[in-house]
Amino acid sequence: MPEKYKYGLSYHFNIAARFVAKELLRAFYHYIYRPLRPGIQFHCRNIFEGSNALVFSNGEVTCVCADHGLINLGNVNESSLEEIWHGEKFEELRASFRLNRLPLNHCAACFAFERIPKSSRNIHEVKPFFFNIHIETTPVCNLECAICRRDEVEKHRGGDRLSPETVHSLLDEIIKHRTNKFVLLFGFGEPFLDKNIYGYIDYVKSGFPETIVSISTNGIPLDNDQNIEKLLDTDIDIILFSVDGINQSEYVKYGRGGDLKRALSAMEKLVKRRNERGQDHPYIV
C-alpha cells in the first residue's frame, strides 16, 4: 500500500468527508439559517475573547486546536503573541464575523462558534490578550494515533522546533498580561519527550502562580521513577492521561505502538508518590 495510505483508506475517506460536511454546514448557516433568523449574530469566542489558541512547534499560531497548518495567523518566531492577536490575520477573521459571515469552513463545526441574539451589547469587542493558550513544545510522539493525523503533523512541522528562548518569550508575555486562566503545555506531540518541559512548568508558575498549567500525556514516558520525581517537584496543576482502551488489544487500535501496562503503571506511580509526598497537586485525570 502506498505510504500516503498507511492509515487505511477509511481514514482518508473520513478526512475528506469531514471537509465536505463542514462546507455544507457553513453553506447552511449562510443561506438558510441566517435568512430565517435575522435577529441572530454570529460570534467566535476564540478570535474575540482569546478562548483558545495553539502555538505549533514551528511557531505558527492558529485559533483551531485540530488544525494542521490550514489557518496560519502569524508566527511567534517573527512576531510577539500580542502583535499576532491584534494583527491583520486575526482582524480579517473578525471582520467576517462582524458582517455575520463564517470566514472558514472550520467555523461551522467549532466549539467556539456561537449564535447570539442581537442586542446593544457589543459582542465583537476584542479582549486585550488570550485567555487560554496551548504551546506545542515538541511535535514528537512515541505513539502513532490515527486521530492525531501523524502524517499531517510531520508534514506540517517538518524539522522545526520552538527554541527554549522562544518558549520563555511566550511565557514572559503570558506572565506580563496575566489574562490566561490556562496554559496548556501540549499539542500534537508527547510533552514528556521534551527534556525542557519541567523547566517550562516552573518558569510560568514562578512568574504567574495563579494560572492553571495543564499537560496531556499518553503516560508512557512517566513510567520512570526519575521523571515522576521531576514532575512532582514542579507546581503543575493538572495531568490528563490519554489512555484509550480497557485492554492491550483495544488500546493499540488507537494508540499504535503503545503499551497499556506501562501507561497504567505511570498513573499508579504518580498517584502513589504524590500521596506519599503529601502533595495536593497535580490533579490527575
C-alpha positions as CSV (number, residue, x, y, z in Angstrom):
1,M,0.0,0.0,0.0
2,P,1.4,3.5,-0.8
3,E,2.8,5.5,2.1
4,K,0.1,8.1,1.8
5,Y,-2.5,5.4,2.7
6,K,-0.6,3.9,5.7
7,Y,-3.6,4.8,7.9
8,G,-6.1,3.0,5.7
9,L,-8.5,4.2,3.0
10,S,-11.3,4.6,5.5
11,Y,-9.2,7.1,7.5
12,H,-8.5,9.2,4.4
13,F,-12.2,8.9,3.3
14,N,-13.2,10.2,6.8
15,I,-10.9,13.2,6.4
16,A,-12.5,14.1,3.0
17,A,-16.0,13.5,4.3
18,R,-15.4,15.9,7.3
19,F,-14.2,18.6,4.9
20,V,-17.3,18.3,2.7
21,A,-19.5,18.2,5.8
22,K,-18.0,21.4,7.1
23,E,-18.5,23.2,3.8
24,L,-22.1,22.1,3.7
25,L,-22.7,23.2,7.2
26,R,-21.2,26.6,6.5
27,A,-23.5,26.9,3.5
28,F,-26.5,26.0,5.7
29,Y,-25.6,28.8,8.1
30,H,-25.1,31.4,5.3
31,Y,-28.0,30.6,3.0
32,I,-30.7,29.0,5.2
33,Y,-30.2,29.7,8.9
34,R,-29.1,33.4,8.6
35,P,-32.1,34.5,6.4
36,L,-34.5,32.6,8.7
37,R,-33.0,34.1,11.9
38,P,-32.2,37.7,11.2
39,G,-32.1,38.5,14.9
40,I,-29.1,36.2,15.4
41,Q,-25.5,37.4,15.3
42,F,-22.6,35.0,14.7
43,H,-19.8,35.1,17.3
44,C,-16.5,33.3,17.9
45,R,-15.0,33.1,21.4
46,N,-11.6,32.2,20.1
47,I,-11.0,35.2,17.8
48,F,-12.7,37.9,20.0
49,E,-12.1,36.6,23.5
50,G,-9.0,34.5,23.0
51,S,-10.6,31.4,24.4
52,N,-8.3,29.1,22.5
53,A,-5.0,29.5,20.6
54,L,-2.4,26.9,19.7
55,V,1.2,27.7,19.0
56,F,2.7,24.9,16.9
57,S,6.3,23.8,17.3
58,N,7.2,25.5,14.1
59,G,6.0,28.8,15.6
60,E,2.7,29.2,13.7
61,V,-0.3,30.3,15.6
62,T,-3.8,29.0,14.9
63,C,-7.2,29.5,16.5
64,V,-8.3,25.9,15.8
65,C,-6.9,23.2,18.0
66,A,-7.3,20.5,15.4
67,D,-5.8,22.4,12.5
68,H,-2.5,21.4,10.8
69,G,-1.3,24.5,9.1
70,L,-4.5,25.4,7.3
71,I,-5.0,28.5,9.4
72,N,-1.8,30.4,10.0
73,L,-2.5,33.6,11.8
74,G,1.2,34.5,12.4
75,N,4.5,33.1,13.6
76,V,6.0,33.6,17.1
77,N,9.5,33.4,15.5
78,E,8.7,36.6,13.7
79,S,6.2,38.5,16.0
80,S,5.1,38.5,19.6
81,L,1.8,36.9,20.6
82,E,0.4,40.3,21.3
83,E,1.2,41.5,17.8
84,I,-0.4,38.4,16.3
85,W,-3.5,38.8,18.4
86,H,-4.0,42.3,17.2
87,G,-2.6,41.7,13.8
88,E,-4.0,41.7,10.3
89,K,-4.9,38.0,10.0
90,F,-6.9,37.9,13.2
91,E,-8.6,41.1,12.2
92,E,-9.6,39.6,8.8
93,L,-11.5,36.8,10.6
94,R,-13.1,39.3,13.0
95,A,-14.3,41.4,10.0
96,S,-16.1,38.4,8.6
97,F,-17.9,37.8,11.9
98,R,-18.9,41.4,12.1
99,L,-20.6,41.0,8.7
100,N,-22.3,37.9,10.1
101,R,-20.3,35.5,7.9
102,L,-18.3,32.5,8.8
103,P,-14.8,33.1,7.3
104,L,-13.7,29.4,7.4
105,N,-15.4,26.0,7.0
106,H,-13.9,25.0,10.3
107,C,-16.0,27.7,12.0
108,A,-19.4,26.0,11.4
109,A,-18.3,22.9,13.4
110,C,-16.1,24.6,16.0
111,F,-17.0,24.6,19.8
112,A,-16.2,28.4,19.9
113,F,-18.8,29.3,17.3
114,E,-21.9,30.9,18.9
115,R,-25.2,32.2,17.7
116,I,-26.2,35.1,19.9
117,P,-29.4,37.3,19.8
118,K,-28.6,40.8,18.5
119,S,-28.6,43.4,21.3
120,S,-27.0,46.7,22.2
121,R,-24.2,44.8,23.8
122,N,-21.0,44.8,21.7
123,I,-20.3,41.0,21.4
124,H,-17.5,41.8,19.0
125,E,-15.3,43.6,21.4
126,V,-11.7,42.3,21.3
127,K,-10.2,41.3,24.6
128,P,-6.6,42.6,25.3
129,F,-4.9,39.2,25.2
130,F,-5.5,35.5,25.1
131,F,-7.5,33.7,27.8
132,N,-6.2,30.2,27.0
133,I,-3.1,29.1,25.1
134,H,-1.7,25.8,24.0
135,I,2.1,25.6,23.4
136,E,3.3,22.6,21.5
137,T,6.9,22.5,22.6
138,T,7.5,19.3,20.6
139,P,5.6,17.5,17.8
140,V,7.5,14.3,18.5
141,C,5.4,11.4,19.8
142,N,6.1,7.8,20.9
143,L,2.7,6.6,19.5
144,E,1.0,6.6,16.1
145,C,-2.6,7.5,16.8
146,A,-4.6,7.9,13.7
147,I,-6.9,10.6,15.1
148,C,-3.9,12.8,15.6
149,R,-3.1,12.6,11.9
150,R,0.6,12.0,12.5
151,D,1.3,12.2,8.7
152,E,-0.1,15.7,8.7
153,V,1.7,16.7,11.8
154,E,5.1,15.5,10.5
155,K,4.5,17.1,7.1
156,H,3.5,20.5,8.6
157,R,6.0,20.8,11.3
158,G,9.0,19.3,9.4
159,G,12.1,19.7,11.4
160,D,11.2,23.0,13.0
161,R,11.1,23.3,16.8
162,L,10.4,26.1,19.2
163,S,13.7,27.1,20.8
164,P,13.8,27.3,24.7
165,E,14.4,31.1,24.2
166,T,11.2,31.4,22.2
167,V,9.1,29.3,24.7
168,H,10.4,31.5,27.5
169,S,9.5,34.6,25.5
170,L,5.9,33.3,25.1
171,L,5.7,32.5,28.8
172,D,7.0,36.0,29.5
173,E,4.1,37.5,27.6
174,I,1.6,35.3,29.4
175,I,3.2,36.4,32.7
176,K,3.1,40.1,31.7
177,H,-0.6,40.2,30.6
178,R,-1.9,37.8,33.4
179,T,-5.1,37.1,31.4
180,N,-4.6,33.4,30.9
181,K,-6.7,31.1,33.1
182,F,-5.0,28.1,31.5
183,V,-1.6,27.5,30.0
184,L,-1.6,24.1,28.2
185,L,1.9,22.8,27.5
186,F,1.0,20.3,24.9
187,G,-0.1,20.0,21.3
188,F,0.2,17.0,19.0
189,G,3.4,15.6,20.4
190,E,4.2,13.9,23.7
191,P,5.2,16.7,26.1
192,F,7.4,14.5,28.3
193,L,9.6,13.7,25.4
194,D,10.8,17.3,25.7
195,K,13.5,17.4,28.3
196,N,12.8,21.1,28.9
197,I,9.1,20.6,29.9
198,Y,9.8,20.6,33.6
199,G,11.6,23.9,33.5
200,Y,8.8,25.5,31.4
201,I,6.3,24.5,34.1
202,D,8.5,26.0,36.8
203,Y,9.1,29.2,34.8
204,V,5.5,30.1,34.2
205,K,4.3,29.0,37.7
206,S,7.0,31.1,39.4
207,G,6.0,34.2,37.4
208,F,2.3,33.7,37.3
209,P,1.2,31.2,40.1
210,E,-2.5,32.0,39.6
211,T,-2.6,30.4,36.1
212,I,-3.5,26.8,35.8
213,V,-0.8,24.8,34.0
214,S,-2.1,21.5,32.4
215,I,-0.4,18.8,30.4
216,S,-2.0,15.9,28.5
217,T,0.2,12.8,28.1
218,N,-0.1,9.2,27.0
219,G,1.8,8.4,30.2
220,I,4.4,6.0,28.9
221,P,7.4,8.4,29.4
222,L,6.3,8.8,33.0
223,D,6.7,5.1,33.7
224,N,10.1,6.1,35.1
225,D,10.8,6.9,38.7
226,Q,13.1,9.8,37.9
227,N,10.6,11.5,35.6
228,I,7.9,11.1,38.3
229,E,10.0,12.8,40.9
230,K,10.9,15.7,38.5
231,L,7.3,16.2,37.7
232,L,6.3,16.2,41.4
233,D,9.0,18.7,42.1
234,T,7.1,21.2,39.9
235,D,3.9,23.1,40.7
236,I,1.9,21.7,37.8
237,D,-1.8,21.8,38.4
238,I,-3.4,19.2,36.1
239,I,-2.1,16.0,34.4
240,L,-4.5,14.4,31.9
241,F,-3.7,10.8,30.9
242,S,-4.9,9.9,27.4
243,V,-5.5,6.1,27.7
244,D,-7.9,4.7,25.1
245,G,-8.8,1.1,25.7
246,I,-9.5,-1.3,28.6
247,N,-7.1,-4.0,27.3
248,Q,-4.0,-4.1,25.2
249,S,-5.7,-5.3,22.0
250,E,-8.2,-2.4,22.2
251,Y,-5.7,0.1,23.3
252,V,-3.3,-0.4,20.3
253,K,-6.2,0.1,17.8
254,Y,-6.0,3.7,18.7
255,G,-2.5,4.2,20.3
256,R,-0.4,2.3,17.9
257,G,3.0,1.3,19.4
258,G,1.7,1.8,22.9
259,D,1.8,-0.3,26.0
260,L,-1.2,-0.2,28.2
261,K,0.6,-1.7,31.2
262,R,3.2,1.0,31.1
263,A,0.6,3.7,30.8
264,L,-1.3,2.3,33.8
265,S,1.9,1.8,35.7
266,A,2.8,5.5,35.3
267,M,-0.6,6.6,36.7
268,E,-0.2,4.3,39.7
269,K,3.3,5.5,40.4
270,L,2.3,9.2,40.1
271,V,-0.7,8.8,42.4
272,K,1.4,6.8,44.9
273,R,4.3,9.2,45.0
274,R,2.1,12.3,45.2
275,N,0.3,10.8,48.2
276,E,3.5,9.7,49.9
277,R,4.9,13.2,49.5
278,G,1.7,14.7,51.0
279,Q,1.0,16.9,47.9
280,D,-2.4,18.0,46.8
281,H,-1.2,18.5,43.2
282,P,-1.2,17.7,40.4
283,Y,-4.9,16.9,39.9
284,I,-4.9,13.7,37.9
285,V,-7.5,13.0,35.2
